[in-house]
């Protein structure tokens, strides 16, 4: 598994996700969000620099501000939104099952989607703030066009184009 930019503990202590949820149920979602949301937002070159500096514990200055003020919140909220959508489902040899605890009422599909949309919206809020912030900074690794992932072609869940 790749370096996670946010820990499961950071999600469970700052969101509605319960601390008793097995981390193996959502760690893969954090990694997926990093690749599907954060890397396209930053571009591969800046994403790789952030991951390297976080891993080496050498992140400072504008990069630290970018990481703490934008990357972490976006990752947290987008990962939670993704987990809300799939968290009650389990895929096994016998098929796909919905986990239903005793003495509990299962949320409707609409309620689940509304909750997921709320957290996707928070992720987008931070992405929009990032777009304003990055325009005021001189970060050489941020390029809107690169050979790999381009930071200019980001479409959000609500259809906004960043």
N, C-alpha and C positions, 0 to 999 in steps of 0.2 A: 504494500500500500504506500502511496506517495505521502509526503509530508502534509499533514492537515494544518491548514492555516487558522483553524479555530478548534478548540478541544470540545469533546462532548460535554464536559463540565461547564464550559462557558455557555453552551446552549441550554442545559438543564437549569442553570441558576439564574438565567436572564430571560427565559421564555416560559410558555405554558407546558413545554415538554417535561414530563415527570422524570425525576432522577432514578426511578426504578425501571425505566425502559432500558433493555439491554443495548449497550452501545453498538454491538454488531448488527443491530436492526437499522442503524442510521449512519454509521461512519462512512459507508460506501457512498451515501448520498452527499456527504460533505465533499468527498473527493470528486464526485460527479459535478457538483456545482462549481468547484474550482475550475474544472476543465470546460464546462459548458457556459458558465456565466462570467467568472472572474478573468480567465485568460482572454476571451474575446473582448472584454471591457478594457483591459490594460494593454492588450497586444502581447504576443509571445515574449518579446525581448524584455519588457518591463515585468511581466509575470515571472519569468525565470529569475530575474534579479531579485525580486521580492522573496520568492521561495528560497533562493540560495542564502540571502542575508538573514531571513528568519531562521532557517536551519542552522546557520553558523552563529546565530545570536549576535550579529554585527549590524543590524539594521538601525539607522540613525537619521536625523534630519527630516527632510521632506518625505523620504521613503518610510520612515517610522510614522509620520503623520498620515500618509496615504494608507498605510497598513492598518493603523488603529482606528482612524476616522471613517474609512470607506470599505476597505477589503474585508475586515472582520464583520462589520454589521451586515454588509450585503451577503456574505457567505452564510452567516447565521440565519438571517431571515429567509433567504432562498432555500437553504437546506431544510429548515423547519417547514416551509410551505410544501416542499416536495414530500417530506415525511408524512405530513398531515394527509396528503392524497393517497399514499400507499401503505401507511403504517399498520392498518388493520388487516392487511392481506398477507397471506403466506403462500408461497409456491413450494410444493413438495412433489414427491413421486406420485402421490395420489391425486394431484390436481392443484387448484387454487382454492384456498379457504379463507374465510373471514373469521378472525378471532373475536369472539363475543364473551366477555367475562360475565360471571353470574351476578345477579342483583344490579345490573346496569342496563341502561337503555342505549342502544346504538344510535349514533347521530345519523340523520338523513343525509343523502347524497348532496342535497342543497346546502345543508349546514356545514358539511365537510368542505365543499367547494368555496363557500363564503369565508371560512376560516383560512383556507389555503390562499385565497385571493387577498385577504387582509395582509398576510405575511409576504406574499409576492409584492404587494403594494409598498410595504416598508422597504423591501430590497430595492425597488425602483426609486423610491425617494432618495435613498443613499446613492444610487447610481446617477441620478440627476444632479445631486450635490457634487459628486465626483466630477462630472462633466464641467461644472462651473469652476471647481477648484483647479483642475488640471490645466484649464485655460490661463490661469494666473501664474502657473509655475513653469520653470524651465527644467524639465526632466528629460534628459537626452534619450533615454530608452523608450519613451512614449512616442510612438509613431502611429499615425492613423492608417498607414499602408505599409505592410511588411510582406515577406515571402510566405509566412505561415498564417497566423491568425491576425486579421485586420481589426483594429479598434474602431474603425469607422462604420462598420456594418452590423450594429447591434440593434436588434429589434426586441423590444420588451414584450412581456406577456399581454399588456393592454394594447399593443399595437403601436406604441410610440416608437419613433426611430431616433436613436441617439446619434 
